[in-house]
Amino acid sequence: MNRFSAEEDLLSVDDVAGYLEVSKATIYHWCRQGRLPGLKIGKSWRIRRAALEDFLSHSERSATLSGQLRSFLTVPDKVIGIAQTPTLLRRLDAAFYQVGEASGGLLIKFYGGETESADDLRAEFKRNGLDVERLEDEGRFRFSAEHDSLSGRADTLERLIAEEAVSGHTVWVSFNCVKQVDLDVALKQQEELAKFIDARQLVVKTAVLEQVMDNWPPATQRQLQTRYAGTMWLSEAGLALSRFTPLQPS
């Protein structure tokens, strides 16, 4: 971004198009889509430097799964992951925690919805490149068994956020649903988590297997996804990332 001075906060479409070497029509299209947030001042569009830098960072492509998630996840965040197979679900989990590790966060694995024990999960993480035992020794990774996935989940999160508020560490939390889950229970779980979405030090990922979600009515699947800020869909074909943007009042 060295083409622009630090004081030049608002950029014209000509400036941005020239810098990115694309047409002005492309910049207008991105602004109208909301991909590149812009301001309409009179008849002209203006783009903030920070918005352009954020757009570029999210457009970068990485060869690794954790690299792709690094440019997608924000703090705070609440995302849903959908995986085609249990193997891919484990890869998504490990990549999520690798991003949290790189940011210096405290990593929490809730495993009430898993079919494996904590020791089995440790082995899975190790196979996927996450050194859980070292992180546990450093006090940066914890396993938490869920006995009450409704109020218990919220109570535990509230306590963790309070603890880490003093240290300033971000809390990275993962829940998985590899067992069949009643849809009403899943929706109530999200209602319990909703009050934490604005916590600045919290990143929450809830992941489900495709076969679990396939048993839910399509309309309710869409309703559930709108309760998250973003969706990560991992299949053998690749990774699809998307963000949910509420419509502004007309």
VENHUCOR-V758225 format. One record per helix or strand. SS is the DSSP state (H for helix, E for strand). FROM is the first residue (numbers start at 1). TO is the last residue. Records with the same first field share a line. If there is no record, write none. Layout:
SS = FROM-TO, FROM-TO
This chain:
E = 10-12, 39-41, 44-48, 77-83, 106-110, 141-144, 171-177, 202-209, 230-235, 238-243
H = 13-20, 24-33, 49-59, 65-70, 86-102, 118-127, 132-137, 151-167, 183-194, 210-213, 218-225
